[in-house]
Amino acid sequence: MTTGSWLLLTAGVLLMFSLGWTAWTLTRLRRLAGRVRRAWVVLDAALLRRAELAVAIAATCAAELGRPAADDLAAAAAGARSPAAGDREAAENALGRELRRVPNAMLPSGAEDADVRVGLARRFYNDAVRDTRALRRRRLSRLLRLHARRPWPRYFDIDDGQDAVVGAHAGDGRPAG
């Protein structure tokens, strides 16, 4: 084979490799975008379930909580269901603060479960966002402008107090890992 043939063969192999990598990366980005969407649906459902639980607590325990505290809890739950300024994180933080003020004796049996589900759903969503952002930040992904027209996924960070619960072994308080 001549030098020209070798160069042509090398260029063809590099072209096939780059096309294969691009197709694999685009497929991965599409799957990650689907994972982010599904994780958001689960997170949204967990947050709405927690808001509904807060409304039920405010309605059933209004006498024990006191009217101002019950009204604050109901208002925070309404704000979490449909945030006025579009800042869902702030509305969920306000609801979380109000729920932490409710004594444990007044919480229904599903309250702790709802909090754990919110923490887990938030963790899964943020993991999907992290993976998507990491792949989109790679040099070749940026150079080839893969998914350049799609908006960057945003993290959803709230103070739900579940980081220690989600990251701990069941009952022993040691960090997982």
C-alpha positions, 0 to 999 in steps of 0.5 A: 500500500502506498502512503496515500492509501494509508492516510486515506484508510486512517482518515476513514477509520478516524471518521468512523470512530468520530461518527460512532462516538457522536451517535453514542453520545447523542443517544446517551444525551437523549436517554439522560434527558428522558431520565431527568424528565421522569425523575422530575415527574416523580419529584413533583408527585412527591412534593405534591403529596407532601403539600396535600398532607400538609393541607390535611394536617392544617385542617385536622389539627387546627385546634391543637396547632392554633389557628395562626400556625394552621393558617401558616401551614395551609398557606405554605402548602398552597404556595408549594402547590402553585408558587406565585413567583415561579420559585418552587424551591423557595415555596418548598423550603417555606413548606418544609419550615412550617412542617418542621414546626408541627409536633411529631405527635400531631403528624399522621403516619404517612408524614415521615414516609412523605419526607423520605420520598421527597428526599429520595426523589430529589436525590434521584433528580439531582443525580440525573441532572449532574450526569446530564450536565457532566456529559454536556460539559465535555470538550467534544460535546461542546465542540460539536454543539451536541444538544446545544439548543436544549436548555441546561437542566437545573438542580432542585435544592431544598432544605428538606432535612433528608440528606442525613436520612437518605445517606445513612444506613438504616438506623445506625446513623453511619454514612453510607459508602 
